[in-house]
């Protein structure tokens, strides 16, 4: 089923912007992509500011973005791009990255991470996977992002926990959202009305600055509001 999904999604050429400060890396990646049908590099950038401009002007399907960029780091460039071109899917290129940095990148909006020493083996598959709507983490396709983040949290160093002003009950509700519970499930678990659960969620959204249940789950994991299971 997964292979059929990827095949269907790659019937048209995937338009790519490539952002890396090393010309040799850009040449190598471009050659890798143009050697195979289905990819077109429509623009390049040598720093974070250029990456933002090229992505917003060219509206590619995929942005390949180096994490360590001059003038503006990759993650900061990604924040700006996500505010202006949310339909673009971003795949980070990096030599090394920690689990905590992966979590932060995914929370900002990255769809995957490819290590530079694995480009030859993974790049085309990673691009197709991300283009098809899934994630690419740890050298493999990921469908369940929340589950993958739980796994990453078990590898990451635990920072000092912040609660963002959430009450103990609101933190319990957050934990239920991460586990995929419905409002009805939460109401039953804590002997509350569904209306009360909705009020808790409204307060939680206000305090954390998110607007959907998925965003809340990702925020909760990235900011250690729940312990990894």
Order of alpha helices (4+ residues) and beta strands (2+ residues): alpha-beta-alpha-beta-alpha-beta-alpha-beta-alpha-beta-alpha-beta-beta-alpha-alpha-alpha-alpha-alpha
